[in-house]
């Protein structure tokens, strides 16, 4: 008797679903561990973060020095001519986009990495808390450095030269102290700091349990930061040198501070089945004798 289509398709479909479900089965989720060698976020760091935040707030409330720095240096003028949008509405749009990417860059380490991945998905709220505290410390230090430099260098933003000539994008931009806070780019510094700090966490904690995924997360953060810096130039809010220095400061603090205070200390191991550094070899019985097996 010939087999009906249902009799053929049914078993094949069952086999296909079984294979697909096996191929798509995720790796077992391993609870994160904050290595004791790294040390918890200390009282000294709490104080330092508070002081940095106070400095950032204080410098944002005082006017920049009256002796202003005007004009570009090096490649600034050429970059401005090449990248600055001619239309005022396009410049406003670019500035708005940089605000959006700034918010996304600052929110992602907290909402995605610390809360979503570490605390909830990896069932490690204590690790998520340590990550969030380190993130806050880095951002506070970057804002404090930026506030001091902006107030003391008192650099006029690129659009300042057009104030009163062909019409400013916004009257407050020309009349207020923000006109003289060009050096260095705070948007760029903060987005690069957030990307660098997130990279530190991904590389040391194996957040996504996949080296490729963790590397892509690092790369994505820096790409968003680079786009933010570009938008600050096209919107005529900053010179190229403002953006480059901001990127350097943010990256240096974002990578250096977590390493200096935590991640530079050698790990003591990963208990309870967590990822471990090093190689372990052992002998195991096999059909035709013995075999060497190991974990890497």
SERO-4910 file (N, C-alpha, C, O; in steps of 0.05 Angstrom, whole numbers):
BEGIN
 pado doro    nc1    nc2    nc3   cac1   cac2   cac3    cc1    cc2    cc3    oc1    oc2    oc3
  Unk    A     17    -24      0      0      0      0     18     25      0     36     27     16
  Unk    A     12     44    -19     29     68    -20     25     84      5      3     85     17
  Unk    A     46     97     14     45    114     38     33    141     31     40    152     11
  Unk    A     16    151     49      4    177     45     24    199     50     43    194     65
  Unk    A     20    223     39     38    245     44     41    251     74     63    257     83
  Unk    A     19    248     89     20    253    117     39    233    131     53    240    150
  Unk    A     37    208    122     54    187    134     83    192    129    100    183    145
  Unk    A     90    205    106    118    211    100    127    237    113    148    238    126
  Unk    A    111    258    110    119    284    120    120    285    150    138    298    162
  Unk    A    102    271    163    101    272    193    127    264    206    138    279    221
  Unk    A    138    240    200    163    232    212    187    250    204    204    256    220
  Unk    A    187    259    178    208    277    169    207    303    184    228    314    192
  Unk    A    183    314    188    180    339    203    189    336    232    202    353    243
  Unk    A    183    313    243    191    308    271    221    307    273    233    318    292
  Unk    A    234    293    254    263    292    254    275    320    250    294    327    264
  Unk    A    264    336    232    275    363    227    272    380    251    291    395    258
  Unk    A    249    379    264    245    396    288    264    387    310    275    404    325
  Unk    A    269    361    312    288    352    333    316    362    328    330    371    346
  Unk    A    325    361    302    351    371    295    354    401    300    374    410    310
  Unk    A    333    416    291    334    444    294    334    452    324    349    470    332
  Unk    A    318    439    340    318    446    368    344    439    381    353    454    399
  Unk    A    357    418    372    384    412    384    404    432    375    422    439    391
  Unk    A    403    441    350    423    460    340    419    487    353    438    502    357
  Unk    A    394    494    359    388    521    370    389    522    400    386    543    412
  Unk    A    394    499    413    395    498    442    417    516    452    440    510    445
  Unk    A    412    536    469    434    553    478    452    539    498    445    519    510
  Unk    A    476    551    501    494    540    521    483    545    549    469    564    553
  Unk    A    488    526    567    478    529    594    487    556    606    511    563    604
  Unk    A    469    570    619    476    596    631    492    591    657    482    577    675
  Unk    A    515    603    659    532    601    683    529    626    699    532    648    688
  Unk    A    524    623    724    522    647    742    548    662    743    570    649    746
  Unk    A    547    688    741    571    704    742    582    705    770    568    703    790
  Unk    A    608    709    771    622    713    797    641    737    795    657    738    776
  Unk    A    639    755    814    658    777    816    681    766    832    679    761    856
  Unk    A    704    763    818    727    750    831    736    765    855    739    789    854
  Unk    A    740    751    878    749    765    902    775    781    899    779    801    913
  Unk    A    792    772    881    817    786    877    813    814    867    830    832    871
  Unk    A    791    819    853    785    845    842    777    865    864    781    889    860
  Unk    A    766    856    885    757    873    907    731    887    900    726    894    877
  Unk    A    714    889    920    688    903    916    693    933    914    714    944    920
  Unk    A    673    947    904    673    976    902    677    987    930    660    983    947
  Unk    A    699   1001    935    707   1008    962    695   1035    971    683   1050    955
  Unk    A    698   1040    997    689   1065   1008    704   1088    995    693   1110    990
  Unk    A    730   1084    991    746   1105    978    736   1112    950    736   1135    942
  Unk    A    726   1091    936    715   1097    909    689   1111    911    683   1128    894
  Unk    A    673   1105    931    648   1120    935    654   1150    939    641   1167    928
  Unk    A    673   1155    957    681   1183    962    691   1196    937    684   1219    931
  Unk    A    709   1183    923    721   1194    898    699   1200    877    700   1220    864
  Unk    A    680   1181    875    658   1186    856    641   1210    864    634   1226    846
  Unk    A    636   1213    889    621   1236    899    635   1262    894    623   1282    885
  Unk    A    661   1262    899    677   1286    895    678   1293    865    674   1317    858
  Unk    A    682   1273    848    682   1278    820    655   1289    810    654   1307    793
  Unk    A    633   1278    820    607   1287    812    603   1316    821    591   1332    806
  Unk    A    612   1323    845    610   1351    855    626   1370    838    617   1392    832
  Unk    A    650   1362    830    666   1378    813    653   1383    786    652   1405    775
  Unk    A    642   1361    775    628   1363    749    604   1382    751    600   1399    733
  Unk    A    589   1380    773    566   1398    776    576   1427    780    565   1446    768
  Unk    A    596   1431    797    605   1458    803    616   1472    778    610   1495    774
  Unk    A    632   1458    762    643   1470    738    622   1476    717    626   1493    700
  Unk    A    600   1461    718    578   1467    698    562   1492    706    548   1503    689
  Unk    A    565   1500    731    549   1523    741    565   1550    739    553   1571    739
  Unk    A    591   1548    737    608   1572    735    613   1579    706    614   1561    689
  Unk    A    617   1604    700    623   1612    673    652   1606    666    669   1608    683
  Unk    A    657   1600    641    685   1596    632    701   1622    636    689   1643    638
  Unk    A    727   1619    637    744   1642    640    739   1663    618    734   1655    595
  Unk    A    741   1688    624    735   1709    603    755   1711    581    749   1722    560
  Unk    A    779   1701    584    799   1701    563    795   1677    545    805   1655    550
  Unk    A    780   1682    523    771   1659    506    792   1650    486    808   1666    476
  Unk    A    791   1624    480    807   1612    459    789   1609    435    768   1596    436
  Unk    A    797   1621    413    781   1621    389    796   1608    365    820   1609    363
  Unk    A    780   1595    348    792   1584    323    802   1556    326    804   1545    348
  Unk    A    809   1544    303    818   1517    303    848   1514    303    862   1534    300
  Unk    A    857   1490    307    886   1484    306    890   1460    288    872   1443    285
  Unk    A    913   1459    275    919   1436    258    898   1432    236    893   1450    220
  Unk    A    886   1409    236    867   1402    215    838   1411    221    820   1404    206
  Unk    A    835   1426    242    808   1434    250    792   1449    228    769   1442    222
  Unk    A    805   1468    216    790   1485    196    783   1468    171    762   1471    160
  Unk    A    802   1452    163    797   1435    139    774   1415    145    757   1411    128
  Unk    A    775   1403    168    754   1384    176    727   1398    178    706   1387    169
  Unk    A    727   1422    189    702   1437    191    690   1443    164    667   1440    159
  Unk    A    707   1452    145    698   1458    118    687   1433    104    668   1435     89
  Unk    A    699   1411    109    691   1386     96    667   1373    108    650   1361     94
  Unk    A    664   1375    134    643   1359    148    619   1375    158    597   1364    160
  Unk    A    622   1401    162    601   1417    173    578   1418    153    582   1424    130
  Unk    A    553   1413    163    529   1415    146    524   1444    140    525   1461    158
  Unk    A    517   1450    116    512   1478    108    485   1488    118    483   1511    126
  Unk    A    465   1471    118    438   1479    126    435   1479    156    443   1459    169
  Unk    A    424   1500    168    421   1502    197    403   1480    208    408   1469    230
  Unk    A    382   1472    193    364   1451    202    379   1424    203    374   1407    221
  Unk    A    397   1419    184    413   1395    184    432   1395    208    437   1374    220
  Unk    A    443   1418    215    461   1419    238    446   1414    264    456   1400    282
  Unk    A    421   1424    265    405   1418    289    398   1389    291    398   1377    312
  Unk    A    392   1376    268    386   1348    267    410   1332    276    408   1313    292
  Unk    A    434   1339    267    458   1324    275    463   1327    305    471   1308    318
  Unk    A    459   1351    315    462   1355    344    442   1338    360    449   1327    381
  Unk    A    418   1337    349    397   1320    363    404   1291    362    400   1276    382
  Unk    A    415   1282    339    424   1254    337    446   1247    357    447   1226    369
  Unk    A    464   1266    361    486   1262    380    475   1260    409    486   1246    425
  Unk    A    454   1275    414    441   1273    441    429   1246    445    431   1234    466
  Unk    A    416   1235    423    403   1209    425    424   1187    430    421   1170    447
  Unk    A    446   1188    414    466   1167    417    481   1169    444    490   1149    455
  Unk    A    483   1194    454    494   1197    481    477   1183    502    487   1168    519
  Unk    A    451   1188    501    433   1175    520    434   1145    518    435   1131    538
  Unk    A    434   1134    493    435   1106    489    461   1094    499    461   1073    512
  Unk    A    483   1108    494    509   1098    503    511   1098    534    523   1079    545
  Unk    A    499   1117    547    500   1118    576    481   1098    589    486   1088    611
  Unk    A    458   1093    576    438   1075    587    445   1046    583    439   1029    601
  Unk    A    458   1039    561    464   1011    555    480    997    576    472    974    583
  Unk    A    502   1008    587    517    993    607    500    986    632    505    966    645
  Unk    A    481   1004    639    465    999    662    442    980    656    438    960    670
  Unk    A    426    987    636    401    972    630    406    945    617    393    925    623
  Unk    A    426    944    598    431    919    583    451    902    598    444    879    605
  Unk    A    475    912    603    496    895    614    492    889    643    492    866    651
  Unk    A    490    910    660    488    906    689    462    894    697    462    874    712
  Unk    A    440    905    688    413    895    696    404    871    680    399    850    691
  Unk    A    403    875    653    391    854    637    408    829    636    397    807    639
  Unk    A    434    831    631    451    807    628    461    797    655    456    774    661
  Unk    A    474    814    670    487    804    695    466    797    716    466    775    727
  Unk    A    449    817    723    431    813    745    408    793    739    402    776    755
  Unk    A    397    795    715    373    779    709    380    753    694    375    731    704
  Unk    A    393    756    671    398    732    654    419    714    668    415    690    668
  Unk    A    440    725    679    461    709    691    456    705    721    473    694    735
  Unk    A    434    715    731    426    711    759    448    720    779    454    706    798
  Unk    A    459    744    773    482    753    790    478    783    796    493    800    786
  Unk    A    458    790    812    453    818    818    477    832    832    481    856    828
  Unk    A    492    817    847    515    829    860    537    838    840    550    858    844
  Unk    A    540    822    819    559    829    798    548    853    782    563    871    776
  Unk    A    522    853    777    510    876    763    514    902    779    519    923    767
  Unk    A    512    900    805    516    924    822    545    934    820    549    958    818
  Unk    A    564    915    822    592    923    820    597    936    793    612    957    791
  Unk    A    586    925    771    590    937    745    578    965    744    591    983    733
  Unk    A    554    968    754    541    995    753    556   1015    769    558   1038    761
  Unk    A    567   1007    792    583   1026    808    608   1034    794    616   1058    794
  Unk    A    622   1016    781    646   1022    766    639   1041    742    653   1060    737
  Unk    A    617   1035    729    608   1052    707    603   1081    717    612   1100    704
  Unk    A    590   1083    739    584   1110    750    610   1125    757    613   1149    752
  Unk    A    629   1110    769    655   1122    776    669   1133    752    679   1156    752
  Unk    A    670   1117    731    684   1126    706    670   1150    694    684   1170    687
  Unk    A    644   1150    692    630   1173    680    633   1198    697    636   1220    686
  Unk    A    633   1195    724    636   1219    741    664   1231    738    667   1255    736
  Unk    A    684   1214    736    712   1224    732    715   1238    705    727   1259    704
  Unk    A    703   1226    684    705   1239    658    691   1266    658    701   1285    647
  Unk    A    668   1267    671    653   1293    671    669   1314    688    668   1337    681
  Unk    A    682   1305    709    697   1324    725    721   1335    709    726   1359    710
  Unk    A    735   1317    696    758   1326    679    748   1345    657    760   1366    653
  Unk    A    727   1337    644    716   1354    623    707   1381    633    711   1402    620
  Unk    A    694   1381    657    684   1407    668    707   1426    674    705   1450    668
  Unk    A    728   1415    686    752   1432    692    765   1443    667    771   1467    665
  Unk    A    769   1426    647    782   1434    623    765   1454    607    776   1474    597
  Unk    A    739   1449    606    722   1468    591    722   1496    604    724   1516    590
  Unk    A    721   1496    630    719   1522    644    746   1538    642    745   1562    641
  Unk    A    768   1523    642    794   1537    642    804   1544    614    817   1564    611
  Unk    A    798   1527    594    807   1533    567    788   1553    554    797   1569    537
  Unk    A    763   1553    561    743   1572    551    744   1575    520    745   1597    509
  Unk    A    744   1552    507    746   1553    478    718   1558    465    698   1546    472
  Unk    A    718   1577    446    693   1583    432    686   1560    413    703   1550    399
  Unk    A    660   1553    413    651   1533    394    653   1543    365    653   1567    361
  Unk    A    656   1525    346    659   1534    318    638   1552    308    643   1571    293
  Unk    A    613   1548    316    591   1564    307    593   1593    317    580   1611    307
  Unk    A    609   1597    338    611   1624    350    619   1646    331    611   1669    334
  Unk    A    635   1639    311    644   1659    292    621   1670    274    624   1691    263
  Unk    A    599   1655    272    576   1664    256    555   1678    272    536   1688    261
  Unk    A    558   1679    299    538   1692    315    537   1722    308    557   1736    308
  Unk    A    512   1731    302    508   1759    295    514   1765    266    511   1788    257
  Unk    A    522   1744    250    528   1749    222    506   1737    204    489   1751    193
  Unk    A    506   1710    202    486   1698    185    464   1684    201    449   1667    191
  Unk    A    463   1691    227    442   1680    244    450   1654    258    457   1635    244
  Unk    A    449   1654    284    456   1629    299    434   1608    297    411   1614    291
  Unk    A    442   1583    302    422   1562    303    402   1567    326    379   1560    323
  Unk    A    412   1577    347    395   1581    371    407   1605    386    431   1606    392
  Unk    A    391   1625    392    401   1649    405    415   1643    431    435   1656    438
  Unk    A    405   1624    447    418   1617    472    446   1606    468    463   1610    486
  Unk    A    451   1593    446    478   1582    440    498   1605    438    521   1602    445
  Unk    A    489   1627    427    507   1650    423    509   1668    448    530   1680    453
  Unk    A    488   1670    464    487   1688    486    497   1676    512    506   1691    530
  Unk    A    495   1650    515    501   1637    541    530   1628    542    545   1629    523
  Unk    A    538   1618    566    565   1608    570    572   1583    554    595   1576    551
  Unk    A    551   1568    545    557   1544    529    572   1550    504    585   1532    493
  Unk    A    572   1574    495    587   1582    471    617   1577    475    631   1573    456
  Unk    A    626   1578    500    654   1576    506    661   1551    521    679   1551    538
  Unk    A    648   1529    514    654   1503    526    660   1483    505    649   1460    506
  Unk    A    676   1490    485    680   1472    463    701   1451    469    698   1428    459
  Unk    A    721   1457    484    743   1438    488    742   1426    516    743   1440    536
  Unk    A    739   1400    517    737   1381    495    708   1371    494    692   1379    510
  Unk    A    702   1355    474    674   1346    470    665   1327    492    674   1305    494
  Unk    A    646   1337    508    635   1320    529    619   1297    518    621   1275    529
  Unk    A    603   1301    497    588   1279    485    607   1256    477    602   1233    482
  Unk    A    628   1264    463    647   1244    453    661   1230    476    664   1205    476
  Unk    A    670   1245    496    685   1233    518    667   1213    534    676   1192    541
  Unk    A    642   1220    538    624   1203    554    617   1178    538    616   1156    550
  Unk    A    612   1180    512    605   1156    497    629   1138    494    625   1113    495
  Unk    A    652   1148    490    676   1131    489    682   1119    516    691   1096    518
  Unk    A    678   1134    538    682   1123    565    662   1100    570    670   1079    581
  Unk    A    637   1104    562    617   1082    566    624   1058    550    622   1035    560
  Unk    A    633   1062    525    641   1039    508    665   1025    520    666   1000    520
  Unk    A    685   1040    529    710   1028    539    704   1012    565    715    991    569
  Unk    A    688   1024    583    682   1010    608    666    985    603    671    964    615
  Unk    A    646    986    585    631    962    577    650    941    566    646    917    572
  Unk    A    669    949    550    689    930    539    704    917    561    709    893    560
  Unk    A    712    932    582    727    921    604    710    899    618    721    877    624
  Unk    A    685    904    622    667    884    634    664    859    616    666    837    626
  Unk    A    660    864    591    655    841    573    680    823    571    678    799    571
  Unk    A    703    836    570    728    820    567    735    805    592    747    783    590
  Unk    A    729    816    615    737    803    640    716    785    652    722    766    667
  Unk    A    691    790    646    669    774    658    656    754    639    640    738    647
  Unk    A    663    756    613    651    737    593    621    739    595    607    719    598
  Unk    A    611    764    593    582    769    598    564    753    580    544    741    589
  Unk    A    570    751    554    552    738    535    559    708    532    546    694    516
  Unk    A    579    698    547    588    671    545    596    663    516    594    640    508
  Unk    A    605    683    501    613    678    473    633    700    466    626    723    465
  Unk    A    659    693    462    679    713    456    672    731    432    677    755    432
  Unk    A    659    719    412    652    734    388    630    755    395    632    778    387
  Unk    A    610    746    411    589    765    418    600    787    436    592    810    433
  Unk    A    617    780    454    629    801    472    646    821    456    646    845    461
  Unk    A    661    810    436    677    828    419    659    846    402    665    869    398
  Unk    A    637    835    392    618    852    377    606    873    394    601    896    384
  Unk    A    600    867    419    589    887    437    609    910    441    601    933    441
  Unk    A    634    903    444    655    924    446    657    941    421    657    965    423
  Unk    A    657    928    398    659    942    373    635    960    369    639    983    360
  Unk    A    611    950    375    587    966    371    588    991    388    579   1012    379
  Unk    A    597    989    413    598   1012    430    616   1034    419    610   1057    420
  Unk    A    639   1026    409    658   1045    398    648   1057    372    654   1080    366
  Unk    A    634   1041    356    622   1052    331    602   1074    337    601   1094    324
  Unk    A    585   1069    357    565   1089    365    579   1114    376    571   1137    370
  Unk    A    600   1110    391    616   1133    402    628   1149    379    628   1173    379
  Unk    A    639   1135    359    651   1148    337    631   1164    321    636   1187    312
  Unk    A    607   1153    317    585   1167    304    577   1192    319    572   1213    307
  Unk    A    577   1190    346    570   1213    362    590   1235    358    583   1259    354
  Unk    A    616   1229    358    636   1249    353    633   1262    326    637   1286    323
  Unk    A    628   1246    306    624   1256    279    601   1276    278    603   1298    265
  Unk    A    579   1270    291    556   1288    291    562   1314    306    550   1335    299
  Unk    A    580   1313    325    588   1338    339    603   1357    320    602   1381    324
  Unk    A    617   1345    301    632   1362    281    613   1372    260    613   1396    253
  Unk    A    596   1354    249    577   1362    228    557   1382    238    547   1399    222
  Unk    A    550   1382    263    531   1401    274    544   1428    281    530   1446    290
  Unk    A    571   1430    278    586   1454    284    587   1460    313    592   1483    321
  Unk    A    583   1440    330    586   1444    359    614   1441    369    622   1452    390
  Unk    A    631   1426    353    658   1421    362    677   1420    338    669   1414    316
  Unk    A    702   1427    344    724   1423    324    732   1393    325    726   1379    344
  Unk    A    747   1385    305    757   1358    304    775   1353    328    774   1331    340
  Unk    A    792   1372    336    810   1368    358    794   1364    384    803   1349    402
  Unk    A    771   1377    387    754   1373    411    745   1344    412    745   1332    434
  Unk    A    737   1333    389    727   1306    388    749   1285    393    745   1266    407
  Unk    A    773   1290    381    795   1271    384    804   1270    413    810   1248    423
  Unk    A    807   1293    425    816   1293    453    794   1281    471    801   1266    490
  Unk    A    769   1287    466    747   1275    481    747   1244    479    744   1230    499
  Unk    A    752   1234    454    753   1205    450    776   1193    466    774   1172    477
  Unk    A    799   1207    465    822   1197    480    818   1196    510    825   1176    523
  Unk    A    807   1218    521    803   1219    549    783   1197    558    787   1183    577
  Unk    A    761   1196    543    740   1176    550    750   1147    549    745   1131    567
  Unk    A    765   1141    528    776   1114    525    797   1108    547    796   1086    559
  Unk    A    814   1127    552    835   1123    573    823   1118    600    831   1100    614
  Unk    A    804   1135    608    791   1131    634    774   1106    635    774   1091    655
  Unk    A    759   1101    613    741   1078    612    755   1051    613    745   1032    625
  Unk    A    779   1050    601    795   1025    603    813   1025    627    817   1004    640
  Unk    A    825   1048    633    846   1049    653    836   1047    682    848   1033    698
  Unk    A    814   1061    688    805   1061    716    795   1034    726    803   1025    747
  Unk    A    777   1020    711    770    993    720    793    974    722    794    957    740
  Unk    A    813    976    703    836    959    705    853    965    729    862    948    744
  Unk    A    858    991    734    875   1000    756    864    992    783    878    983    800
  Unk    A    838    995    787    825    990    813    815    962    817    811    954    839
  Unk    A    810    947    795    798    921    798    811    899    780    823    880    790
  Unk    A    809    902    754    814    880    736    844    873    733    851    852    722
  Unk    A    862    890    743    890    884    740    900    862    759    921    850    755
  Unk    A    884    857    779    892    837    799    886    809    788    865    804    777
  Unk    A    905    791    792    903    764    781    879    749    794    876    750    818
  Unk    A    864    736    777    841    722    787    848    698    804    869    685    800
  Unk    A    832    692    824    836    670    842    821    645    833    822    624    846
  Unk    A    808    647    810    793    623    800    764    630    798    755    651    806
  Unk    A    749    611    786    720    615    782    706    591    794    703    570    781
  Unk    A    695    594    819    682    572    832    655    566    820    644    581    804
  Unk    A    644    543    828    617    535    820    613    534    790    592    541    779
  Unk    A    633    524    777    629    518    748    632    542    730    626    540    706
  Unk    A    641    565    740    645    589    724    669    585    706    684    566    709
  Unk    A    673    604    687    695    603    670    721    606    685    722    621    705
  Unk    A    742    592    677    767    592    691    790    598    672    789    589    649
  Unk    A    810    612    682    834    617    666    852    592    668    851    577    687
  Unk    A    868    588    647    887    566    648    877    541    635    855    540    624
  Unk    A    894    520    637    888    495    624    890    472    644    908    472    661
  Unk    A    871    454    644    871    431    661    872    405    644    855    402    627
  Unk    A    891    388    649    894    363    635    890    339    654    898    341    677
  Unk    A    878    317    644    875    293    660    873    268    642    867    270    618
  Unk    A    879    245    653    876    220    639    849    208    643    837    210    665
  Unk    A    837    197    622    811    185    624    812    158    609    825    156    588
  Unk    A    797    138    618    797    112    605    783    114    578    764    128    574
  Unk    A    794     99    559    782     98    532    780     68    523    790     50    537
  Unk    A    767     64    500    762     36    491    788     22    487    791     -2    494
  Unk    A    808     35    475    833     22    468    856     30    486    879     28    478
  Unk    A    850     39    510    871     47    529    863     71    545    845     70    561
  Unk    A    878     93    541    872    117    557    875    141    538    888    140    517
  Unk    A    862    163    546    863    188    530    867    211    549    861    211    572
  Unk    A    879    232    537    883    256    552    861    276    545    856    282    522
  Unk    A    848    286    566    826    306    561    834    330    577    849    329    597
  Unk    A    823    353    570    829    377    584    807    398    581    790    396    564
  Unk    A    809    418    598    791    441    596    808    466    592    830    469    603
  Unk    A    798    484    575    814    507    567    798    532    573    807    555    568
***
